[in-house]
């Protein structure tokens, strides 16, 4: 059945908004794991606006499941990631605006040697993934780097204007997920997913793990974090299809 990694970035956003020490991502991590999540995920930005280096060190020490970080290919951040040694690192595009959502990676930009990056992380025991658009060519490009997996952006699906557009986006994700599976890549999915739109993605059968944060945090405002995570796990398990073989 698909796994669930819970993004703790919204906890950092809430902390930053109040300029306080709370809510603490480490405290949230404990509750998330107690609720049954399979892993934790955080973004480390250049300006450290939401998640800080201290958070990463603490999370690495207390995490009982697995810790994944999303990072841009910036040398200082790459070095810090190797120092911390999370379970996995997902490469995202660099952005100069700290308030902008991280973007998918263009592996053909020529701005960075992604093959060398993957080699460095593999040598440190860190699994490497790339945040990409759900396109077959992007999947093939990731496979050539020797990476371990892809995180497929589902924003197109989540933001679809109508059912027909949603179906087209779902088909695009399905094709990319199948292509990644054939390449031996682990398939992750995230961005824009919530309790209402996740079931069709589960039914595709090729997604190994979902990375979800905002929907859980929003629901937790009303229900409590443990219950929110438990409900997401039930939503994933309820839509679990037979093994596609």
Secondary structure, 3 states (H helix, E strand, C coil): CCEEEEECHHHHHHHHHHCCCCCCHHHHHHHHHHCCCCEEEEEECCCCCCCCHHHHHHHHHHCCCCEEEEEECCHHHHHHHHHHCCCEEEEEECCCCCCCCCECCCCCCCCCCHHHHHHHHHHCCCEEEEEECCCHHHHHHHHHHCCCEEEEECHHHHCCCCHHHHHHHHHHHHHHHHHHHHCCCEEEEECCCCCCCCHHHHHHCCCCEEEECHHHHHHHHHHCHHHHHHHHHHHHHHCCCCCCC
